[in-house]
């Protein structure tokens, strides 16, 4: 049985490398060279056009950047796929869009599961992603064999769209922790506390989070800001999470969205000459430095 994997970017590429062994994989990306190169590396086949699907596809895995692109791709697929095919959307899509697509797919006899991931490129490369699964129970069960090579923590969260909702809410908390920690280190400096020392305090105390334990150590302290997840994609996710709470009192959410939005604006006007876009989401720390006219990183690297 053939699996069609669509979207071979920073996350899709390492995920395919984990998924492909022992499977018949057909690969597609808007970058045809990327498709050909990865297909050769994993022993798969590259697909030239989505409008010309071969017979025999039983599973489709999507790793695409937003719902607009997912919607256009799924519409093209539904016109060609045979009933009984399973489609798994592993990107960070809007829950309402996911629910609509799942309904459209069901009317065509096609199963649709949302299974977004957390863990970034590092975890994708070693098959240790966290995966949040939404959809009909039978469809979720079918998806498990395809998710197993990609993640070690696979959590069924509920019906269609709930996986994408869980992912957006998780990323909102992650972004909040990242930004709050940057403020903490800035304030600590006014008391003569070195940022690296404050980081040690936090990580050995109750204020620790994945942001302080992993992101600051690997992508901030050394000034590389190279987590592989862009600020624009993080902004997209926190905006989705904010929309989920529409009509509720969510002041912390609103503040986080505001901070990231302003960070994107300010950093866009303060990009170093040697900086390669897109901005990494960890650069919200650099934004805090800019607005407070301090440089925590110089301390952190000493």
C-alpha positions in Angstrom: 0.0 0.0 0.0 1.3 3.4 -0.9 1.5 6.4 1.4 1.6 9.9 -0.2 3.5 12.4 2.0 2.9 16.0 1.1 5.0 18.8 2.5 8.8 18.2 2.8 10.0 21.3 4.6 11.9 21.6 7.9 9.6 19.2 9.7 8.4 17.1 6.7 11.9 16.0 5.6 13.0 14.4 8.9 9.5 12.9 9.4 9.7 11.2 6.1 13.1 9.8 6.9 11.7 8.2 10.0 8.5 7.0 8.3 9.8 5.7 5.0 11.8 2.5 5.9 9.9 -0.6 4.9 7.1 1.4 3.2 6.2 2.4 -0.3 6.2 6.2 -0.1 5.3 8.8 -2.8 6.6 12.3 -2.0 5.3 15.7 -3.1 6.4 19.3 -2.4 6.0 22.5 -4.3 9.8 22.4 -4.5 10.2 19.6 -7.0 14.0 19.3 -6.3 13.3 18.7 -2.6 10.9 15.9 -3.6 13.4 14.2 -5.9 16.3 14.5 -3.5 14.4 13.1 -0.5 12.8 10.3 -2.6 16.3 9.2 -3.7 17.5 9.3 -0.1 14.7 7.1 1.3 14.1 4.9 -1.7 10.7 6.4 -2.5 9.2 8.1 -5.5 8.6 11.7 -6.3 5.3 12.9 -7.5 5.4 15.7 -10.1 1.8 16.9 -10.0 -1.0 16.6 -7.4 -3.5 16.7 -10.2 -2.2 13.3 -11.5 -2.3 10.8 -8.6 -1.4 7.2 -9.4 -3.6 4.4 -8.3 -3.0 2.5 -5.1 -2.7 5.3 -2.6 -4.2 4.2 0.7 -2.8 6.9 3.1 -2.0 10.6 2.7 0.0 12.5 5.3 0.1 16.3 5.2 2.8 18.4 6.8 1.8 21.9 5.5 2.2 25.4 7.0 -1.4 26.6 7.3 -5.1 25.8 6.8 -5.4 27.7 3.5 -2.8 25.5 1.9 -4.3 22.4 3.5 -7.7 23.2 2.2 -6.5 23.7 -1.4 -4.5 20.5 -1.3 -7.4 18.4 0.2 -9.8 19.7 -2.3 -7.5 18.5 -5.1 -7.1 15.2 -3.4 -10.8 14.5 -2.7 -11.5 14.8 -6.4 -9.1 11.9 -7.1 -8.7 9.6 -4.1 -10.7 6.4 -3.9 -13.1 5.8 -1.0 -11.4 4.2 2.0 -8.3 6.3 1.9 -7.0 7.8 5.2 -5.8 11.4 5.2 -3.8 12.6 8.2 -3.2 16.3 8.7 -0.1 16.7 10.9 0.4 20.4 10.5 -1.0 23.2 12.7 -4.3 23.9 11.1 -7.4 25.8 12.3 -9.8 23.5 14.2 -12.9 24.8 12.4 -11.3 24.3 9.0 -10.3 20.8 10.0 -13.9 20.0 11.0 -15.2 21.2 7.6 -12.6 19.2 5.7 -13.4 16.1 7.8 -17.0 16.4 6.9 -16.2 16.9 3.2 -13.9 13.9 3.3 -16.5 11.7 5.0 -19.1 12.5 2.3 -16.6 11.1 -0.2 -16.0 8.0 1.9 -12.5 9.2 3.0 -11.3 9.2 6.6 -9.7 12.3 8.0 -7.7 12.6 11.1 -5.9 15.6 12.6 -2.6 14.7 14.3 -0.4 17.8 14.8 3.0 17.4 16.4 5.1 19.1 19.0 8.9 18.8 19.5 10.4 20.6 16.6 13.0 19.4 14.1 15.2 17.8 16.8 12.4 15.5 18.0 11.2 14.8 14.4 14.7 13.7 13.5 14.8 11.0 16.2 11.1 10.0 16.0 10.2 11.3 19.4 7.5 13.9 18.6 4.5 14.4 20.8 1.3 13.9 18.7 -2.2 15.0 19.5 -4.9 13.0 17.6 -8.4 14.0 16.8 -11.1 12.3 14.6 -13.5 9.5 14.7 -12.4 6.6 16.9 -12.1 4.1 14.0 -10.1 6.6 12.0 -7.8 7.4 14.9 -7.1 3.7 15.3 -6.2 3.3 11.7 -3.8 6.2 11.9 -1.8 4.8 14.8 0.4 2.5 12.7 1.4 5.6 10.6 2.1 7.8 13.7 4.1 5.2 15.6 7.4 5.7 13.7 7.1 9.5 14.2 6.3 10.0 17.9 6.7 8.5 21.3 3.9 10.3 23.0 0.7 9.9 21.0 -2.3 11.2 22.8 -5.9 10.8 21.6 -7.6 14.0 22.5 -11.1 13.7 21.0 -13.2 14.3 17.9 -12.3 16.0 14.7 -10.4 19.3 15.2 -9.5 18.6 18.8 -6.0 17.6 17.9 -5.4 21.0 16.2 -7.1 22.8 19.1 -4.8 21.1 21.6 -1.7 21.9 19.5 -2.6 25.6 19.3 -3.3 25.8 23.1 0.0 24.1 23.8 1.9 26.5 21.6 0.2 29.4 23.3 1.5 28.2 26.7 4.9 27.6 25.2 5.1 31.1 23.8 3.9 32.6 27.1 6.6 30.8 29.0 9.3 31.9 26.5 8.3 35.5 26.7 7.8 35.6 30.4 11.2 34.1 31.1 12.8 36.8 29.0 11.2 39.5 31.2 12.3 37.7 34.3 15.9 37.6 33.2 15.7 41.3 32.4 14.3 42.3 35.8 16.8 40.0 37.5 19.7 41.9 35.9 18.6 45.1 37.7 19.4 43.3 40.9 22.8 42.3 39.6 21.8 38.7 38.9 23.5 37.3 35.9 21.0 35.9 33.3 22.7 32.5 33.2 22.6 32.3 37.0 18.9 33.2 37.0 18.3 30.5 34.4 19.9 28.0 36.8 17.7 29.2 39.6 14.5 28.8 37.5 15.4 25.4 36.2 16.0 24.1 39.7 12.8 25.6 41.0 9.1 25.8 40.4 9.3 28.4 37.6 11.0 26.0 35.1 9.4 25.1 31.8 10.3 23.5 28.5 11.3 27.0 27.3 13.8 27.5 30.1 15.1 23.9 30.2 15.5 23.4 26.4 15.1 26.5 24.3 17.2 28.9 26.4 20.0 26.3 26.7 20.1 25.3 23.0 18.9 28.3 21.0 19.1 31.4 23.2 22.1 31.4 25.4 24.4 30.9 22.5 22.7 33.6 20.5 21.9 31.3 17.5 18.0 31.6 17.7 17.8 28.5 15.5 15.0 26.3 16.9 13.7 25.8 13.4 10.2 27.1 14.2 9.5 30.6 12.9 8.0 33.5 14.7 5.4 33.8 12.0 4.3 30.2 12.6 4.1 30.7 16.3 2.1 33.9 15.8 -0.3 31.8 13.6 -0.7 29.2 16.3 -1.3 31.7 19.2 -3.9 33.5 17.1 -5.7 30.2 16.6 -5.6 29.6 20.3 -6.9 33.1 21.0 -9.8 32.6 18.6 -10.7 29.4 20.4 -11.3 31.4 23.6 -13.4 34.1 21.9 -16.1 35.3 24.2 -14.2 34.2 27.3 -11.9 36.2 29.6 -8.4 35.4 28.5 -6.1 38.4 29.5 -2.9 36.3 29.5 -3.7 34.9 26.1 -4.4 38.4 24.8 -1.2 39.7 26.3 0.9 37.0 24.7 -0.6 37.5 21.3 0.1 41.2 21.7 3.7 40.7 22.7 4.5 38.4 19.8 2.8 40.7 17.3 4.8 43.6 18.6 8.0 41.5 18.6 7.4 40.7 14.9 7.0 44.3 14.1 10.0 45.6 16.1 12.3 42.8 15.0 11.4 43.3 11.4 12.9 46.8 11.7 15.9 45.6 13.7 17.3 42.6 11.7 21.1 42.3 11.8 22.8 42.4 8.4 23.9 38.8 8.8 20.4 37.5 9.8 18.7 35.0 7.6 14.9 35.3 7.6 12.4 34.0 8.6 12.7 35.2 12.2 12.9 32.3 14.7 10.2 32.3 17.4 12.9 32.2 20.1 13.8 35.7 19.0 11.1 37.1 21.2 14.0 37.2 23.7 15.9 39.5 21.3 12.7 41.7 21.2 12.8 42.0 25.0 16.4 43.0 24.8 15.7 45.7 22.2 12.8 47.4 24.0 14.7 47.3 27.3 18.0 48.3 25.8 19.9 45.4 27.4 21.7 42.4 26.1 21.1 39.4 28.2 22.9 37.1 25.8 26.3 38.6 26.4 26.0 37.6 30.0 24.6 34.2 29.2 27.5 33.3 26.9 30.2 34.3 29.4 
